[in-house]
Amino acid sequence: MEEKHNYFMSKAIELAKKGIDTNAGGPFGAIIVKNGEIIAEGYNSVTSKNDPTAHAEVVAIRNACEKLDSFQLDDCIIYTSCEPCPMCLGAIYWARPKKVYYACTREDAANIDFDDQFIYNEISKEINERKIPFINLLREDASVVFKNWTDKEDKIEY
């Protein structure tokens, strides 16, 4: 089984290399496996797509969900060339795979100037202490839509 995991991880690492070789973005790659088969892949394309959310894991999750016609990655495994950043970590938890394997650590990423610690620090701060101002506006109006969701009988829960 370890041989299979190594194979899949090597594929994620190859995607990371492909991403930098094609000037798509940073050195990150990810694949998603279901039932022993690669169903989706992605590499960082932040700079080439001008999309700060185009991280390898997010791209792979989008591709896998499209292929599976599902918003969840039931029984899937993610292999990523680096420990996921906070955004990708959130996306992974929302997608609900059964496991994640990673190669480089977030400390390794920080050593090449991909340091996400400031985001982890921001998350733990009170909202009014964050570097980017977050201003609460029209809460009552938005709460009506939340009530509509709560009352909706034909909603698809997730």
N, C-alpha and C positions, 0 to 999 in steps of 0.2 A: 504493500500500500504506500509506503514512503516513496518508492520509486515513481508512482503515479503522481503524488503530490509534487515531487521534484520536477517532473515533466511539465505539469501545469504551471508551476511557478516560473520555470525557465521560459515558458511562452509569455507570461506577463512581463518578464524582464526583457525579452526580445521586443515586445511592443514599446517598452520604455525607450529602448535604443532606437527603434523605428521613429518614434516621435521626435527625438532630438535630431536624428539624421535627416528628417524631412522638414526640420525647422517648424514643427507644429506647435511646440510648447516645451514645457519642462520635462525632466527625465522620469516620467511615471507611466506605468502601464498596468492594465488590469484585464482579467478574463473572468467569465462566469461559467461554471460547469454545473450541468444537471445530468444525473444518471451516467456519470463518467464521460460525458461529451461536452466539448466547448460549445456553448450556445451563443456567446456574445463576447466582444472584446472592446477595449477602448484604450486610447493613450491620450495624454494631456495635449489639448489643442487650444489652450487659453489664448495665446498670442496670435495664432493663425486665424482663429474664429472671432477674436475680440469678444470673448465670452468668459468672464471670470468663473463661471460655474462648469466650464468644460474640462473638469479634472478627469483623470482616467477612470476612476471608479464610477463617477456620475455618468460618463459617456457609456460605460459598459452596462450600468444598470438600465439606462434608457433603452439601449439596444436589446437587452435581454427581455425587458418588460414588453417591448414591441413584439419581439419574436414569440413570446409566450402568451401574448394578448392578455396580460395580467398586470396589476399594479403591485404585485408581491412576487418575491422570488422563492416561493415554497420549494423546499428540498434542494436549493442551489447552494453552491460554495463559490465564494469570491477568492481569487488569488490576485494579490496586488503587490507590485514591486516595492511599495513602501507603506509603512503604517499610515492609515488614512488620517487626513487633516480633520479638523472639527466639522467642516461642511460635509465631507464625504462620510464621516462617522454618522452624522445625522441621517444622511440619505440611506446609508446601509441599514440603520435601525428601522427606518420607515419601510424599506424594501423587505425586511425580515428574512434574509438568507439564514441557512442553518449554521454556517461557519465562515470565518474569514482567515485566510493565511496571508502573511505579509513577509517581505524580505527585509529591506532596510527599515530602521527605526526612525521615529520622529527626530531623535537626536542626530542621526546620520543626515537627515534632510536639513536640519538647522545648520549643520557644519558646511553645507554648500549653499547657504543663504535662503533656504526655504523654511523659515522658522515660524511656526504657528503658535508659539507659546503666548504671544500677545493676545490671540483670540481666546485661548483657554482662560487667560487672566480676565479678559473683558466679560466673558460669560459669567464668571463668578462674582462680578461687581453688581451693586445695585444699579438699576437702570439709569438713574440720574447721575451716576458717577462714571459712565462709560465715555470713551474718547469721542465717539460720534453721538451727537445729541439724539435722543429718542423722545418725541413729544406726543403725548396722548391727545387725540383729537377726534371728535364726533363718536365717542364710545357708545352713547345711547343709540345713535342711528345704526351703528354697526351691530349692536346687540339685537336689534329687530331681526336682522338676517340670521343671527345665531339661533334665535327662537324659531324662525322659519325652518331651519335645519332640524332642530330638535323635534318639531311637530311634523315634519315631512314623513309620510308613511312609506313611500316607495324609494327611500334613499339606499344607496349602496354603502354600507358601513366599511370602515377600514381602520 
